[in-house]
Amino acid sequence: MNVKEIKKMAAQKGVQLGRLRKTELIRSIQSAEKNPVCFMTDQADSCGETSCLWRTDCR
């Protein structure tokens, strides 16, 4: 997913966009959805969530 699409999704979730980078945007979306904020963290290494929208970019 490109940054433009991510920004659109973030805005729909009520995330303040500001000058957030892609990683920060995705983590903000995860937080807004009440999901673990794990994108591109060491938690991602042990992630078993195969249906995660961000999995391809995270790995």
Gaussian input, Z-matrix of N, CA and C with variables (Angstrom, degrees):
# hf/3-21g

backbone

0 1
 N
 C     1     B1
 C     2     B2     1     A1
 N     3     B3     2     A2     1     D1
 C     4     B4     3     A3     2     D2
 C     5     B5     4     A4     3     D3
 N     6     B6     5     A5     4     D4
 C     7     B7     6     A6     5     D5
 C     8     B8     7     A7     6     D6
 N     9     B9     8     A8     7     D7
 C    10    B10     9     A9     8     D8
 C    11    B11    10    A10     9     D9
 N    12    B12    11    A11    10    D10
 C    13    B13    12    A12    11    D11
 C    14    B14    13    A13    12    D12
 N    15    B15    14    A14    13    D13
 C    16    B16    15    A15    14    D14
 C    17    B17    16    A16    15    D15
 N    18    B18    17    A17    16    D16
 C    19    B19    18    A18    17    D17
 C    20    B20    19    A19    18    D18
 N    21    B21    20    A20    19    D19
 C    22    B22    21    A21    20    D20
 C    23    B23    22    A22    21    D21
 N    24    B24    23    A23    22    D22
 C    25    B25    24    A24    23    D23
 C    26    B26    25    A25    24    D24
 N    27    B27    26    A26    25    D25
 C    28    B28    27    A27    26    D26
 C    29    B29    28    A28    27    D27
 N    30    B30    29    A29    28    D28
 C    31    B31    30    A30    29    D29
 C    32    B32    31    A31    30    D30
 N    33    B33    32    A32    31    D31
 C    34    B34    33    A33    32    D32
 C    35    B35    34    A34    33    D33
 N    36    B36    35    A35    34    D34
 C    37    B37    36    A36    35    D35
 C    38    B38    37    A37    36    D36
 N    39    B39    38    A38    37    D37
 C    40    B40    39    A39    38    D38
 C    41    B41    40    A40    39    D39
 N    42    B42    41    A41    40    D40
 C    43    B43    42    A42    41    D41
 C    44    B44    43    A43    42    D42
 N    45    B45    44    A44    43    D43
 C    46    B46    45    A45    44    D44
 C    47    B47    46    A46    45    D45
 N    48    B48    47    A47    46    D46
 C    49    B49    48    A48    47    D47
 C    50    B50    49    A49    48    D48
 N    51    B51    50    A50    49    D49
 C    52    B52    51    A51    50    D50
 C    53    B53    52    A52    51    D51
 N    54    B54    53    A53    52    D52
 C    55    B55    54    A54    53    D53
 C    56    B56    55    A55    54    D54
 N    57    B57    56    A56    55    D55
 C    58    B58    57    A57    56    D56
 C    59    B59    58    A58    57    D57
 N    60    B60    59    A59    58    D58
 C    61    B61    60    A60    59    D59
 C    62    B62    61    A61    60    D60
 N    63    B63    62    A62    61    D61
 C    64    B64    63    A63    62    D62
 C    65    B65    64    A64    63    D63
 N    66    B66    65    A65    64    D64
 C    67    B67    66    A66    65    D65
 C    68    B68    67    A67    66    D66
 N    69    B69    68    A68    67    D67
 C    70    B70    69    A69    68    D68
 C    71    B71    70    A70    69    D69
 N    72    B72    71    A71    70    D70
 C    73    B73    72    A72    71    D71
 C    74    B74    73    A73    72    D72
 N    75    B75    74    A74    73    D73
 C    76    B76    75    A75    74    D74
 C    77    B77    76    A76    75    D75
 N    78    B78    77    A77    76    D76
 C    79    B79    78    A78    77    D77
 C    80    B80    79    A79    78    D78
 N    81    B81    80    A80    79    D79
 C    82    B82    81    A81    80    D80
 C    83    B83    82    A82    81    D81
 N    84    B84    83    A83    82    D82
 C    85    B85    84    A84    83    D83
 C    86    B86    85    A85    84    D84
 N    87    B87    86    A86    85    D85
 C    88    B88    87    A87    86    D86
 C    89    B89    88    A88    87    D87
 N    90    B90    89    A89    88    D88
 C    91    B91    90    A90    89    D89
 C    92    B92    91    A91    90    D90
 N    93    B93    92    A92    91    D91
 C    94    B94    93    A93    92    D92
 C    95    B95    94    A94    93    D93
 N    96    B96    95    A95    94    D94
 C    97    B97    96    A96    95    D95
 C    98    B98    97    A97    96    D96
 N    99    B99    98    A98    97    D97
 C   100   B100    99    A99    98    D98
 C   101   B101   100   A100    99    D99
 N   102   B102   101   A101   100   D100
 C   103   B103   102   A102   101   D101
 C   104   B104   103   A103   102   D102
 N   105   B105   104   A104   103   D103
 C   106   B106   105   A105   104   D104
 C   107   B107   106   A106   105   D105
 N   108   B108   107   A107   106   D106
 C   109   B109   108   A108   107   D107
 C   110   B110   109   A109   108   D108
 N   111   B111   110   A110   109   D109
 C   112   B112   111   A111   110   D110
 C   113   B113   112   A112   111   D111
 N   114   B114   113   A113   112   D112
 C   115   B115   114   A114   113   D113
 C   116   B116   115   A115   114   D114
 N   117   B117   116   A116   115   D115
 C   118   B118   117   A117   116   D116
 C   119   B119   118   A118   117   D117
 N   120   B120   119   A119   118   D118
 C   121   B121   120   A120   119   D119
 C   122   B122   121   A121   120   D120
 N   123   B123   122   A122   121   D121
 C   124   B124   123   A123   122   D122
 C   125   B125   124   A124   123   D123
 N   126   B126   125   A125   124   D124
 C   127   B127   126   A126   125   D125
 C   128   B128   127   A127   126   D126
 N   129   B129   128   A128   127   D127
 C   130   B130   129   A129   128   D128
 C   131   B131   130   A130   129   D129
 N   132   B132   131   A131   130   D130
 C   133   B133   132   A132   131   D131
 C   134   B134   133   A133   132   D132
 N   135   B135   134   A134   133   D133
 C   136   B136   135   A135   134   D134
 C   137   B137   136   A136   135   D135
 N   138   B138   137   A137   136   D136
 C   139   B139   138   A138   137   D137
 C   140   B140   139   A139   138   D138
 N   141   B141   140   A140   139   D139
 C   142   B142   141   A141   140   D140
 C   143   B143   142   A142   141   D141
 N   144   B144   143   A143   142   D142
 C   145   B145   144   A144   143   D143
 C   146   B146   145   A145   144   D144
 N   147   B147   146   A146   145   D145
 C   148   B148   147   A147   146   D146
 C   149   B149   148   A148   147   D147
 N   150   B150   149   A149   148   D148
 C   151   B151   150   A150   149   D149
 C   152   B152   151   A151   150   D150
 N   153   B153   152   A152   151   D151
 C   154   B154   153   A153   152   D152
 C   155   B155   154   A154   153   D153
 N   156   B156   155   A155   154   D154
 C   157   B157   156   A156   155   D155
 C   158   B158   157   A157   156   D156
 N   159   B159   158   A158   157   D157
 C   160   B160   159   A159   158   D158
 C   161   B161   160   A160   159   D159
 N   162   B162   161   A161   160   D160
 C   163   B163   162   A162   161   D161
 C   164   B164   163   A163   162   D162
 N   165   B165   164   A164   163   D163
 C   166   B166   165   A165   164   D164
 C   167   B167   166   A166   165   D165
 N   168   B168   167   A167   166   D166
 C   169   B169   168   A168   167   D167
 C   170   B170   169   A169   168   D168
 N   171   B171   170   A170   169   D169
 C   172   B172   171   A171   170   D170
 C   173   B173   172   A172   171   D171
 N   174   B174   173   A173   172   D172
 C   175   B175   174   A174   173   D173
 C   176   B176   175   A175   174   D174

   B1=1.4443
   B2=1.5359
   B3=1.3137
   B4=1.4615
   B5=1.5354
   B6=1.3118
   B7=1.4639
   B8=1.5233
   B9=1.3135
   B10=1.4713
   B11=1.5298
   B12=1.3271
   B13=1.4678
   B14=1.5308
   B15=1.3192
   B16=1.4660
   B17=1.5268
   B18=1.3295
   B19=1.4672
   B20=1.5204
   B21=1.3181
   B22=1.4633
   B23=1.5281
   B24=1.3366
   B25=1.4575
   B26=1.5287
   B27=1.3202
   B28=1.4641
   B29=1.5221
   B30=1.3225
   B31=1.4637
   B32=1.5233
   B33=1.3181
   B34=1.4626
   B35=1.5247
   B36=1.3281
   B37=1.4644
   B38=1.5254
   B39=1.3505
   B40=1.4607
   B41=1.5174
   B42=1.3196
   B43=1.4563
   B44=1.5240
   B45=1.3278
   B46=1.4570
   B47=1.5256
   B48=1.3115
   B49=1.4598
   B50=1.5169
   B51=1.3055
   B52=1.4529
   B53=1.5200
   B54=1.3145
   B55=1.4703
   B56=1.5297
   B57=1.2978
   B58=1.4551
   B59=1.5226
   B60=1.3163
   B61=1.4605
   B62=1.5288
   B63=1.3236
   B64=1.4588
   B65=1.5251
   B66=1.3155
   B67=1.4660
   B68=1.5247
   B69=1.3208
   B70=1.4672
   B71=1.5217
   B72=1.3316
   B73=1.4614
   B74=1.5249
   B75=1.3243
   B76=1.4662
   B77=1.5261
   B78=1.3050
   B79=1.4687
   B80=1.5226
   B81=1.3254
   B82=1.4637
   B83=1.5195
   B84=1.3205
   B85=1.4672
   B86=1.5221
   B87=1.3245
   B88=1.4685
   B89=1.5254
   B90=1.3030
   B91=1.4658
   B92=1.5296
   B93=1.3213
   B94=1.4664
   B95=1.5233
   B96=1.3245
   B97=1.4657
   B98=1.5315
   B99=1.3278
   B100=1.4731
   B101=1.5283
   B102=1.3319
   B103=1.4608
   B104=1.5195
   B105=1.3213
   B106=1.4606
   B107=1.5332
   B108=1.3126
   B109=1.4604
   B110=1.5290
   B111=1.3277
   B112=1.4589
   B113=1.5223
   B114=1.3207
   B115=1.4589
   B116=1.5154
   B117=1.3371
   B118=1.4582
   B119=1.5331
   B120=1.3260
   B121=1.4636
   B122=1.5194
   B123=1.3132
   B124=1.4658
   B125=1.5245
   B126=1.3260
   B127=1.4650
   B128=1.5250
   B129=1.3144
   B130=1.4622
   B131=1.5232
   B132=1.3303
   B133=1.4576
   B134=1.5273
   B135=1.3092
   B136=1.4587
   B137=1.5331
   B138=1.3066
   B139=1.4563
   B140=1.5241
   B141=1.2968
   B142=1.4524
   B143=1.5143
   B144=1.3218
   B145=1.4602
   B146=1.5220
   B147=1.3178
   B148=1.4584
   B149=1.5248
   B150=1.3151
   B151=1.4645
   B152=1.5312
   B153=1.3286
   B154=1.4573
   B155=1.5382
   B156=1.3041
   B157=1.4589
   B158=1.5255
   B159=1.3138
   B160=1.4586
   B161=1.5244
   B162=1.2968
   B163=1.4634
   B164=1.5383
   B165=1.3113
   B166=1.4622
   B167=1.5285
   B168=1.3316
   B169=1.4612
   B170=1.5138
   B171=1.2972
   B172=1.4593
   B173=1.5209
   B174=1.2769
   B175=1.4517
   B176=1.4845
   A1=107.62
   A2=116.29
   A3=118.80
   A4=111.42
   A5=116.50
   A6=122.24
   A7=111.27
   A8=117.72
   A9=120.58
   A10=110.52
   A11=116.59
   A12=121.26
   A13=110.93
   A14=116.04
   A15=120.71
   A16=110.17
   A17=117.29
   A18=121.09
   A19=111.23
   A20=116.95
   A21=121.01
   A22=110.07
   A23=116.27
   A24=121.02
   A25=110.45
   A26=116.64
   A27=121.35
   A28=110.46
   A29=117.37
   A30=121.25
   A31=110.78
   A32=117.30
   A33=121.76
   A34=111.52
   A35=116.54
   A36=121.64
   A37=111.95
   A38=116.85
   A39=120.42
   A40=114.07
   A41=117.42
   A42=121.73
   A43=109.32
   A44=116.88
   A45=121.27
   A46=107.90
   A47=117.03
   A48=120.88
   A49=113.53
   A50=118.41
   A51=120.44
   A52=111.41
   A53=116.07
   A54=121.48
   A55=110.59
   A56=116.28
   A57=120.37
   A58=110.96
   A59=114.72
   A60=120.51
   A61=109.09
   A62=115.98
   A63=121.52
   A64=111.70
   A65=117.17
   A66=121.12
   A67=110.76
   A68=116.87
   A69=121.12
   A70=111.18
   A71=117.11
   A72=120.73
   A73=110.98
   A74=115.90
   A75=119.93
   A76=110.60
   A77=117.72
   A78=120.08
   A79=110.96
   A80=117.71
   A81=121.36
   A82=111.09
   A83=116.46
   A84=120.69
   A85=109.71
   A86=117.62
   A87=120.84
   A88=110.09
   A89=116.72
   A90=121.38
   A91=111.22
   A92=116.51
   A93=121.04
   A94=111.46
   A95=116.32
   A96=121.08
   A97=112.67
   A98=116.23
   A99=121.94
   A100=111.98
   A101=115.58
   A102=121.98
   A103=108.73
   A104=118.01
   A105=119.61
   A106=110.14
   A107=116.11
   A108=121.56
   A109=106.53
   A110=115.36
   A111=120.24
   A112=114.47
   A113=118.38
   A114=120.81
   A115=111.14
   A116=115.67
   A117=123.77
   A118=113.56
   A119=116.61
   A120=121.94
   A121=108.04
   A122=117.00
   A123=118.96
   A124=111.63
   A125=118.13
   A126=121.38
   A127=110.93
   A128=116.13
   A129=120.69
   A130=112.00
   A131=117.27
   A132=121.03
   A133=112.96
   A134=116.34
   A135=120.00
   A136=112.07
   A137=116.07
   A138=121.21
   A139=111.24
   A140=115.74
   A141=120.90
   A142=112.15
   A143=116.73
   A144=122.19
   A145=110.02
   A146=116.63
   A147=120.83
   A148=113.14
   A149=117.88
   A150=120.19
   A151=112.79
   A152=117.41
   A153=121.53
   A154=110.59
   A155=116.42
   A156=122.41
   A157=111.88
   A158=117.62
   A159=122.76
   A160=113.66
   A161=118.51
   A162=122.79
   A163=113.65
   A164=117.56
   A165=121.44
   A166=111.17
   A167=117.12
   A168=121.33
   A169=112.31
   A170=117.14
   A171=122.33
   A172=111.18
   A173=117.42
   A174=122.23
   A175=108.00
   D1=135.04
   D2=-179.12
   D3=-85.72
   D4=168.02
   D5=-174.01
   D6=-62.28
   D7=-37.19
   D8=179.58
   D9=-60.70
   D10=-44.01
   D11=178.58
   D12=-65.90
   D13=-39.60
   D14=179.49
   D15=-65.31
   D16=-42.08
   D17=178.21
   D18=-62.45
   D19=-39.61
   D20=177.99
   D21=-62.55
   D22=-45.72
   D23=179.03
   D24=-62.80
   D25=-43.19
   D26=-179.81
   D27=-61.11
   D28=-44.16
   D29=179.21
   D30=-61.34
   D31=-39.03
   D32=178.15
   D33=-64.63
   D34=-28.10
   D35=179.75
   D36=-88.06
   D37=-2.76
   D38=179.49
   D39=85.52
   D40=16.12
   D41=179.49
   D42=-78.43
   D43=132.41
   D44=175.02
   D45=-73.92
   D46=118.45
   D47=-172.55
   D48=-74.24
   D49=-51.53
   D50=-178.96
   D51=49.98
   D52=-135.11
   D53=179.43
   D54=-111.96
   D55=42.15
   D56=-178.80
   D57=-73.55
   D58=140.77
   D59=174.58
   D60=-82.18
   D61=171.57
   D62=-176.43
   D63=-54.65
   D64=-47.45
   D65=-179.36
   D66=-60.18
   D67=-44.87
   D68=-179.55
   D69=-66.38
   D70=-38.25
   D71=177.63
   D72=-61.63
   D73=-47.21
   D74=-178.59
   D75=-63.94
   D76=-42.18
   D77=177.74
   D78=-63.63
   D79=-36.95
   D80=177.55
   D81=-65.61
   D82=-39.00
   D83=176.19
   D84=-65.03
   D85=-44.28
   D86=178.20
   D87=-57.73
   D88=-43.80
   D89=179.73
   D90=-64.58
   D91=-45.03
   D92=-179.81
   D93=-62.26
   D94=-31.04
   D95=178.79
   D96=-86.15
   D97=2.08
   D98=-178.82
   D99=63.55
   D100=33.04
   D101=175.85
   D102=-102.18
   D103=162.01
   D104=175.39
   D105=-58.80
   D106=136.36
   D107=179.34
   D108=-89.15
   D109=86.63
   D110=-170.39
   D111=-123.78
   D112=-2.70
   D113=-175.24
   D114=-57.66
   D115=124.18
   D116=178.00
   D117=57.32
   D118=34.91
   D119=174.06
   D120=-113.17
   D121=175.76
   D122=177.81
   D123=-68.91
   D124=-15.71
   D125=174.07
   D126=-66.37
   D127=-29.67
   D128=-176.97
   D129=-63.64
   D130=-26.84
   D131=-179.62
   D132=-63.33
   D133=-29.10
   D134=-178.54
   D135=-109.68
   D136=16.71
   D137=-176.88
   D138=-69.28
   D139=133.22
   D140=176.61
   D141=-110.31
   D142=8.72
   D143=-177.33
   D144=-81.31
   D145=91.42
   D146=-174.95
   D147=-76.53
   D148=-18.00
   D149=-178.38
   D150=-99.28
   D151=12.24
   D152=-179.39
   D153=-65.27
   D154=133.98
   D155=179.65
   D156=-61.21
   D157=-28.81
   D158=-174.26
   D159=-97.49
   D160=-0.20
   D161=-172.18
   D162=-52.53
   D163=-46.26
   D164=-177.58
   D165=-60.84
   D166=-45.65
   D167=179.15
   D168=-71.62
   D169=-29.90
   D170=-175.86
   D171=-74.12
   D172=-39.89
   D173=-175.56
   D174=-80.89

